[in-house]
Structures are given as C-alpha cells and as structure tokens.
Amino acid sequence: MTENKNRAVAAAILPLVGGAGNITSIAHCMTRLRLGLRDRTLVQDEQLKALPAVMGVVEDATYQIVLGPGTVARVTPEFEALVEAERTATTSPTSPTSADELATQGAAIKAERKAKNATPFKLFLRKIANIFVPLIPALIGCGIIAGFNGLMVNLGLLPAVTPALAAIATGFMALIAVFVGLNTAKEFGGTPILGGAVAAIIVFPGVANINAFGQPLSPGQGGVLGALGAAVLAVYVEKWCRRWIPQSLDVLLTPTLTVLISGLVTVFGLMFVAGEISTAIGDFAGWLLSTGGAAAGFVLGGLFLPLVMLGLHQALIPIHATLIEQQGFTVLLPILAMAGAGQVGAAAAVYLRLPRNGSIRRTIRSALPAGLLGVGEPLIYGVSLPLGRPFITACIGGAFGGGVVGLFSQLGDSVGSTAIGPSGWALFPLLSGNEGAATMITVYAAGLVAGYIAGFLATYFFGFSKQLLTDFNVDTDTDTPAAAPMAPDAPDAPEKEPATL
C-alpha cells in the first residue's frame, strides 16, 4: 500500500517537470528530490506546489522538490523507475536530431543560470557540503546507538552487550577520515579509492612511530580536515601524473606516485598543520561559549537562516565534523537548531493573525508537525519567507533560543549533538555534553521554548504591516493547499541543505 502511494507521488510529479525526456539527472538528499532539467520552461511550478506531497520547491544548480525526510528516499526509486520506463517506451532511432537540439537548449539554459547564481566561493562550499552530507546517515545512526549505549552503561544493564554497542557506535568515527578522503577525491574529480588510501594514513596506528616537526605523530591527528587536505592533494597529483606519464605506464606509475607523494606530504606536513587547526577550532568554540555564550548564541541562532540564504552555512559542516571527531559532539548545532524553533513560533503567530486566509492556515496546520520535528522547509517556503516580515521575526525567535542555550554553556552546562542533520524535537536522542541526560534535555528544551515564545511574540506584534494584513487577511479557497503569494518585501528563497531546521 505504501509502495503504491510512493509510486503515485512519483507519477504525479513526472509530467509536471516535463516528463522523462526533460530529466538529465536524479538524486536526493534527506528532504529533497533533486532533478537536472533540460528545459526549465517545461516545469509547471504552481501545479507542482499544489500536490499534497510537495512541501515546496527550490531552484539552484538543480531543481529541488521538497518531499520531507523518509518520503523522498521512497519516492526517488519509484521516480527513477518511471523515468526509465518512459524513456524505454518513447525511445526512437528516427528522432535523434530533435533530442540533441533539446539537450543543447537545456544545457545552455542551465549554464546561464549557473553562471548567474554561482560564485567560486559558493561553488567551493557546495563541494565541501557534497563531501560531508553523504556521511550524515551514519553519523545519526551511530550517534543514537552511542547515546543508548551510554544510558545502558550508566544503568548497569546488559554488561555483555554494551562493549559490542560501543564498537558499533565508534567504528565509523574511528575511520571517518577514510570516508572523507573517498568523497573528497570523487567531488574534486579524482579516483575515490586513491583519496581514501591517502586519508587512511591519518588513522593508521603506525604513524605513532613517525616524528614530524620534532614530535611524534598521533593516529588521527588532523582528523577530517587533514583527510580533506590529503585527498585534495592526491587529486592534483593524480591529474598531473595522467598529463605527463605515458599511457603505457599510467596504470603502474600514476597510483604509485599519487599515494607516495601525497602520503609523504600528509605525514610530514598536513597532519601537523591540520591537527593544529582542529585543536584551534575546538579551543575557540569552547572559549566562545564559556566566555560569551549568551551573546554568541544570540548571534548564531539569529543569523543562521541568513547564512543559509547566502549559502555560507555550508562552511560550518567541516567544523561540526571536527568538533564531533574531537569531543564526541558539536556544541554549535543545538544553538543553530533554534532557528527552527523561531520558525515554529512565527508560524503559530501567522496562524492567529490571518484568521480569514484559509490557504495559509491550512499550510501551517500541515507543516507545523514537521517543523516541530526539525523539518523547516514547509514553514520557510510556505509561510514565513513568502510573507517577508515573519521571516525576519522568525530569525529573532531563533536568536533568543540560541541565547538561552549559549547562556547555559557560559554557566558550565555544555550541550551538543553527536550528529549533524536533525534539529527540533528530533535532536533529543542525539544530545550529549558535559552533564547528565536530564540536564542536557532541560537546557535544550528551554532553548526551544524560548525560541517558540520569542518567534511568536515578535511575529504577532511586529511581523505584519497594515498593508500586509490588508493583502493577506482575506478569504481564500480552504480546499487548495497553495503556498502564500510572494510579498514585495520578501527576500530570495534560501538554499537549504539536508541539515534541516
């Protein structure tokens, strides 16, 4: 039954994006179906947004349809199967010219859009995100197992099983540098296994016998940052080798020289440098929250959504990964997650301030449960962002929530997350820190409540101008789950990565 439902969603989406012939690539992240399109003009945006299963759409390098966590992973295979079936049924050897012309036209449109919206810095940050985002499911799974195991150890339950759970939970983190190396080489255009081979040097126990800069190395020194640097270097060495080494010797010399040169530089340079940078990141994060936690939390919680809009939030992903690798948790994520709490509070206020607008109220009712669980796209794209001002007041709510969590860190109750990705109530199973579970849950819950209340009050009293109320507090068709129209003062839609709010 569920399979039929997912197939029905895929079947409803396909004709609205121009059919199989208009699809050049299919992928998905935690919440979005990401499509490469030949001709953007063939997409029927409004009809697509009106589908009950579609929470919103985002246009970036790919056309992104927000379906929500869990759903997107089930709909995507059905969508791929439908695309393949339609292509098989319509493929004809007599019409390659028109298909080539359509492909050329679509490629030109895509190139024009990418040139207009992309900058070298944002493209680099997108590469960084593409390296770490595939690791998120393992981080979440291992993080929850680690928390469950810690609870069992504290309660003295099943002592014969807890060592096995500890191995399951920590095995991935012990080798995360290898996975970063694989993904980095793939993203930068090299051979993934060579990137992984060079990054594996960092976690090899035998590096303890090597002296660099007058002191012995430690296995894991440099962590994910060292692995990232080592794999990027391996890609450039590999490309150089393939340019200059004769083809007859390429299969022998290129991998050998790539691993040898990159490995030596990693051992006698990158591990030390990356280790110092990693240590500095951890020390700075600790200092920031211990000395100015309330102010730092206020700023971080309030600015996270604008950072997302600018695409700069992707720079935080390797920082989160470094903190998790160093300390077992990232103290930044619970603060940044407060942006989602501000969204929830703002949406509740919008619901009360627009009693006649059945369309927006329907959107809020359907999106609020997902918002409470940390999936922020429906509230962002369907409510606060189109209205304009409520997006700003939602940021204010996030600032107050972040300030509360930061204040407790300043007082010594440090709360973090063992994984990247979830937020809202979904983050509770992943909480970790320097205090007991009850304290961590209390601190995080206090931040959420502060974000809800501040977001609600700021939006209720300051989120609407007279003109905005006049324009939007009108009777609408309550049977149509359409998003609110874009207000004149609304900012551009943010690019939202799988790390949800």
Buried (B, 14 or more C-beta within 10 A) or exposed (E): EEEEBBBEBBEBBBBBBBBBBBBBEBEBBBBBBBBBBBBBEBBEEEEBBBBEBBBBBBBBBBBBBBBBBEBBBBBBBBBBEBBEEBEEEEEEEEEEEEEEEBBEEBBEBBEEBEEEBBEEEBEEBBBBBBBBBBBBBBBBBBBBBBBBBBEBBEEEEEEEEBEEBBEBBBEBBEBBBBBBBBBBBBBBEBBBEBBBBBBBBBBBEEBEEEEBEEEEBEBBBBBBBBBBBBBBBBBBBBBBBBEEBEEEEEEEBBBEBBBEBBBEBBBBBBBBBBBBBBBEBBEEBBEBBBEBBBBBBBBBBBBBBBBBBBBBBBBBBBBBBBBBBBBBBBBBBBBBBBBBBBBBBBBBBBBEBBEEBBBBBBBBEBBBEBBBBBBBBBBBBBBBBBBBBBBBBBBBBBBBBBBBBBBBBBEEBBBBBBBBBBBBBBBBBBBBBBBEBEBBEBBBBBBBBBBBBBBBBBBBEBBBEEEBEEBBBEEBEEEEBBBBEEBEEBEEBBBBBBBBB
